[in-house]
Amino acid sequence: LQYKKNQSSDEFLSLSDKLQSTQARKKNLEDPQSIGFIFRVAAILSDNNSSNNDGEYSDYLNWVSHEEPFHLLSKSDDENRITEPTVTISGNHAVLVRWNNKFSGENHGYQLQMRENNGGVPWETIAPCLMRNEVRKKNLTSALGYQFRVKPVQKEQKESNLPYSKPSAVSIALGLSKGMKNLFNSLNNDQLLKNTSTKISVEEALGGREFVLLYCSAHWCGPCRQFTPQLANWYRSMMSMNANVEVVFLSADHDEHSFKSYYATMPWLAVDFEDDTREKLMSYIRVQGIPRLVVLDGKTGRTIVDNAVG
């Protein structure tokens, strides 16, 4: 990786000839005349990294560079720009992006950009003028991860000369883990119940979840009927905060009618009463008494809390 000032008389200076990644950060640059900088990069093909007298390598691919120079931010612009967004996992191959609501008001919005964490990939505008300071982005399948940046814009113009924030930390949006796949691999059509009449794929329902709670309960059980409303209130509060958690109901009722009647009072997912996976999971967590609430690690399927009831 090499760089120089944006003037023909300057020669390229080497930043590194040992980079293993496709991105680098150069600090302590000074450009009082706002000339800008040009960078170029080439892949070295030989283990012999020695250069000739002109600073050129004998075994490298063609240099890759850019036409427009990169300019430094002024000290004032750097101090006043929005801090970098925070990114948290929010379900199957999805993340929740949040940023400081520094320029709130009816006439201000935010332009949000995203790029794959792969050197040279350009920034892509995914929202030209958001009127809130958070957004959920889905279908992020790259194993390299993604970065996000944001800047304030005028509502009518959807553009501004203000600088973007620093890029967020790289975030990899997770899908359904191998551990969770193994636990739910016998599901009929790979689907869970979302409510008594709607189904959802297990990948969409549990992919990327940090915690998955298995709730074994039954309508005929008095302590269960007392605990279920408490759990439902907690679950709704978690959902309102976009918490990365999900609950799956495993019925211990004696018949399907009782299951459906009881499940209709619950806000979370369930394994169908007639699905063999229900008893398989109850065996996996070794249910001996109810109510039982087992907390699983969403990345591995391993038990974290054997019984969170009470």
N, C-alpha and C positions, 0 to 999 in steps of 0.2 A: 504494500500500500504506500503510495507516494502523494505528495501535495505540493502546491506552489501558489504564490500570489497570482492574481488574474492579470498578468502582463507578460508579453512575449519574451522580455529580456530575462525573466526569472527562470531558473532551472528547477526541476522537480527534486524534492527532498524526500528521502525514504522515512516513513513512519515505522514500518515493520516489514521484515521478510520472513516472519515465523508465525503469522496469523493462522489459526485453525478454524476460526469462526468467520461468518460472512458479514460481521459488523464490527466497528471500532469507534471509540470516542476519543477525539483529540481536544485536549484542554490547552489553556494558556495561549490562545491565538490572539493576535493584536492586528487591527486593521483600521487605523485612524482615518485613512482616506476613503474608506468604504469601497475598496477595489474588489474585494471578494476573493474567494479561493477556488481552485480547481483541484480535484482529487482524481486519481486513477489507480486501477488495481489490475493485477495479472496473476494468474495461477502459475506457480513454479512447478515444473514437471520433474525436476531432478532433486535428489537429496543433496547434491552439491550446490549450495546456495551462494557461492562466491560470485561477485560481479566483476566486470571489467573496469577499466579506468574511467569509463563514461557513466558508471553506475547502472549499466544494463546487464541483465542476466542472459546467459546463453540458452537456458532451457526454460522457457516460459510461454504461455499462450499470449495472444495479442492483448495489448492494454485496453481496458474498458474505462471510459470516462464520461463526462457530461458536458453539454454545451453551455448552459447558464451557470454562472458562478454562484457559490454559496456565500451568503453574507451573514455577518455576525449581528446579533441583536444589540441595540444600544443598552446601556446600563438601565435607563429608565424603562424601556420596553420589557427587559428581563425581570425587573422588580415588580412590574404591574401586571404581568400576565398571570393567567389562572394556573394554580398548581396542578400537577399531573393527575389524571383521573385514577380512581381506585377501581379495581376489577375483581369481582368475586364469582365463583362458580355458581350457576343458577339453573341446574337441571341438565338434561341430555344435550351435550355439545352446545351449551348455552352459557353466557356470562351476563352479569349485571354490571354495567358501567355507571359510575357516579362521579360527580365533580362538584367543586365549590361553586355555589350560586352567588358569585361575586357581583354580577351585573343584573340583578333581578329587576323586573319592571315590565310593563305592558309592551313596550317598544323594543325590548331586547330578547334575543333568542341565542341559541348556541349551535354552532356548526361542529359536527362530530366526524372525525376521520378514523380510519382503521387501516392497518397493513399487516400482512403475514410476516412473522419473524424470520424472514429469509432475505439476506442482504441484497439490495437493489430493487426489491419490490416497492413500487410507488404507493403513496398514500391514496386511499380511496374515500371520497366523501359518502358517508352512509346516511347522513341526515343534514340537510342544508340549513335548517332553522328549527331546532327543537325549543319548545317553550317550557321545558322542565329540565331538571339537572340530573336525570338518570334515564337509562334506557336498557332494555334487555335485548341482547343480540343472539340469535339462534343460528343453527347450521354451521357451526365453527368446527370443522373436522380436521384441520391441519395439526399434525403431531408436533410441529415446530412452534406452535402458539401464535398469539396475536398481540399487537400493541394498539393503543388508542390515544388520540389527542383531541383537544377541543379548544374553541375560541369563541368569544362573543361576537354576535352580528346584529345589525339592525333588522327588525322584523320585516320591513318592506323591502330592503335591499338584499337581504340574505347573503351579504358579503361585507367584509371589513378589512381594513389595513392593519388591524391589531394582530399581534403574533399568536400562534397556537401555543398551548401549554407544552411542557415537556412531555415526551411519550410516557405512557404508563409502563409499569413493569410488564414483562412478557407473561401472558396468561394462556395456559393450555386448557381448552374446554374439554372436559372428560365425557366419555360415553359410558355405557353399561360395562362395569368391571367384570373381569373373568370370574371373580368370586360370586358375584350376584347372578351371573349367567348360569353358573353351576347349580345354584340354589333353586332357580326358577326354570330350569331347562325342560321340565316335564309339563309346563303349563299348556293347556289346550289352546292352540293357535297363537301361543306366546302372548296371551292377553290377560290383563287383570280387569276387574270391574272398577269403573270410575264412579258409578252409582248403580242402582238396581236395574237400569235399562241401557246403560252405556258402557262400552269397553274401551280400553286403551292398551297399546302395546307395552310390554314390560320394559322395553328399551326406552321408550319415550317417558314412561312413568318413573323409572328408577335410575336411568342413566345420569351420571354425574352427581348423584346424591351423596352427601357426606355421611349421612346417617339414614338407615332404614330401620323402622321400628315394626316388629311383628307383634300384633295385639290379638291374643287369644282370649275370647270372651263368649258368653252365651246369655240369651234373654232370660232363661230360667234361673240364672245365678243372681241372687240379691246383691252381693258385693260388686258384681259386674255392672249392674244397672246403676249403682251409686257412683262407680268410678268413671263410667263412659262419658257422662256430661262434663266431668272435670277434664278429662283428656281432650274432649272436643273443644272446650274453651281454649286450652293450651295450644291445640293444633291450629285453630283459627288465628290466634295471636301470632304464631310462627309464620303462617302464610301471609299475614298482613305485613310482615317484616321481610318477606322474600327469603325466609330461612331455607337453607339447602337440606331439607329433611322431608321424609315421607313416612306415612304409617300404612301398613297393610293388615287388614282384619282377617284373622283365621277363626272361623266360626266353630264353636263347640256345641252348637245346638243339635237337637235330635232329628230335625227334619228341615227340608228346604223352605217350607212356609215360615217357620220360626226364624230361620236365617234371614229371609228377605224382609220380614217385618222389623227385625232388630237392626239390620244393616241400613234400613231406610232412615234411621235416626242418626247415622254417622256421616261425617264430612270427608272421609278418607277413602282409600282404595281397599279392595278385598279380593281374595281368591274365591272363585265361584264354589258354591257348596258341593257341586257334583264333580269338581276337578280333583283328581288324585293328589295334586300338588299340595292341597290343604293339609291332608294327613301327613304327607311327607315332611312338610315344614314343621308341623307340630311334633313329629318324631325327632326332627333335627334339633329343636330347642328343648326337647324332653319335657313336655308339658305334663305335670302331675296335679296341678291345681290351677284354678282360675279365680280372678283375672290375672293374666300374665302379660307383661310388656317387656319384650326383649329388644335391646338396642344393638344393632349390627353396624359394623364399619362398612360404609358403602363401597369402599375401594377393595375390600378383601372378603366380605361376607362373614367375617369372624365376629363372635359375640364380644361386645364391650361391657354391657350391663346385663346381667342375667335376668333381673326382674326389677323394672323401674316403678312398679305399682307401690304407692305409699312412700 
